[in-house]
Amino acid sequence: MLDDHGLRLLAEMGIDVYLPRAEAGAQGAAAPADARAAGNADTTSASQADILLLGHEGMAGKLLTDLLRAARMAGLAVAPGDAKSVGAVASARGLIVLGDRLARELGAAMPAQRQNAIDWVTAATPAELARSTPARRALWGEIKRLSRTPARNRPDA
């Protein structure tokens, strides 16, 4: 029998799990639908997310959706953010910044103490991500690294 995490991952991939009636009670039959409902919540608000995605403005809709889904599967609460929102950037546990230019601008505007305290990832621009498999692989590797990083910088931790 699959646990809740396995059911959520399968629902995230779009796989429906059907359980025999003899084995599934009232809660067992509802688990895949609940997992699918939780997995399809693509709109995590910036206030609920600990990781902000910045520089996504030029990104195609499907690529952005896939990136957010990949982060969710890694256990990260990622939300698209705005680099101009100083309060959201200052309170985030981490940042995924698309494009070196934006990363340099954020680094110049951020105090040195905050730069050392925050977990950030700098990835290729949205146009490069759309056409380059190695760039997407590198970003996925960094997302996995972020998911293994302890939540040391969260305001509630």
GITA-V765563 format. One record per residue. N is the residue number from 1. RES is the residue in one small letter. OMEGA is omega in radians with two decimals (999 if undefined). Layout:
BEGIN
N | RES | OMEGA
N | RES | OMEGA
END
This chain:
BEGIN
1 | m | 3.14
2 | l | 3.05
3 | d | -3.09
4 | d | -3.14
5 | h | 3.11
6 | g | 3.11
7 | l | 3.10
8 | r | 3.13
9 | l | 3.11
10 | l | 3.10
11 | a | 3.11
12 | e | 3.12
13 | m | 3.11
14 | g | -3.13
15 | i | 3.09
16 | d | 3.12
17 | v | 3.10
18 | y | -3.12
19 | l | 3.08
20 | p | -3.09
21 | r | -3.12
22 | a | -3.11
23 | e | -3.04
24 | a | 3.03
25 | g | 3.13
26 | a | 3.14
27 | q | -3.10
28 | g | -3.13
29 | a | -3.12
30 | a | -3.05
31 | a | -3.13
32 | p | 3.13
33 | a | 3.10
34 | d | 3.13
35 | a | -3.14
36 | r | 3.13
37 | a | 3.11
38 | a | -3.10
39 | g | -3.09
40 | n | 3.11
41 | a | -3.09
42 | d | -3.03
43 | t | 2.99
44 | t | -3.11
45 | s | -3.11
46 | a | 3.13
47 | s | 3.13
48 | q | -3.04
49 | a | 3.02
50 | d | -3.14
51 | i | 3.11
52 | l | 3.04
53 | l | -3.09
54 | l | 3.12
55 | g | -3.08
56 | h | -3.01
57 | e | -3.12
58 | g | -3.04
59 | m | 3.09
60 | a | -3.08
61 | g | -3.12
62 | k | 3.13
63 | l | 3.10
64 | l | 3.11
65 | t | 3.12
66 | d | 3.13
67 | l | 3.12
68 | l | 3.11
69 | r | 3.11
70 | a | 3.11
71 | a | 3.12
72 | r | 3.12
73 | m | 3.09
74 | a | 3.09
75 | g | -3.13
76 | l | 3.05
77 | a | -3.09
78 | v | 3.08
79 | a | 3.03
80 | p | -3.12
81 | g | 3.13
82 | d | -3.11
83 | a | -3.12
84 | k | 3.13
85 | s | -3.02
86 | v | -3.12
87 | g | 3.14
88 | a | 3.12
89 | v | -3.11
90 | a | -3.09
91 | s | -3.10
92 | a | 3.06
93 | r | -3.11
94 | g | -3.13
95 | l | 2.91
96 | i | -3.05
97 | v | 3.14
98 | l | 3.13
99 | g | -3.13
100 | d | -3.11
101 | r | 3.13
102 | l | 3.12
103 | a | 3.11
104 | r | 3.13
105 | e | 3.11
106 | l | 3.12
107 | g | 3.13
108 | a | -3.10
109 | a | -3.04
110 | m | 3.08
111 | p | -3.07
112 | a | 3.13
113 | q | -3.13
114 | r | 3.10
115 | q | 3.14
116 | n | -3.08
117 | a | -3.05
118 | i | 3.03
119 | d | 3.09
120 | w | 3.12
121 | v | 3.02
122 | t | -3.11
123 | a | 3.12
124 | a | 3.10
125 | t | 3.12
126 | p | 3.13
127 | a | 3.10
128 | e | 3.12
129 | l | -3.11
130 | a | -3.06
131 | r | -3.04
132 | s | 3.10
133 | t | 3.10
134 | p | 3.10
135 | a | 3.10
136 | r | 3.10
137 | r | 3.12
138 | a | 3.11
139 | l | 3.12
140 | w | 3.08
141 | g | 3.11
142 | e | 3.07
143 | i | 3.09
144 | k | 3.11
145 | r | 3.10
146 | l | -3.11
147 | s | 3.12
148 | r | -3.11
149 | t | 3.12
150 | p | -3.10
151 | a | -3.05
152 | r | -3.04
153 | n | -3.14
154 | r | 3.10
155 | p | -3.10
156 | d | -3.11
157 | a | 999
END
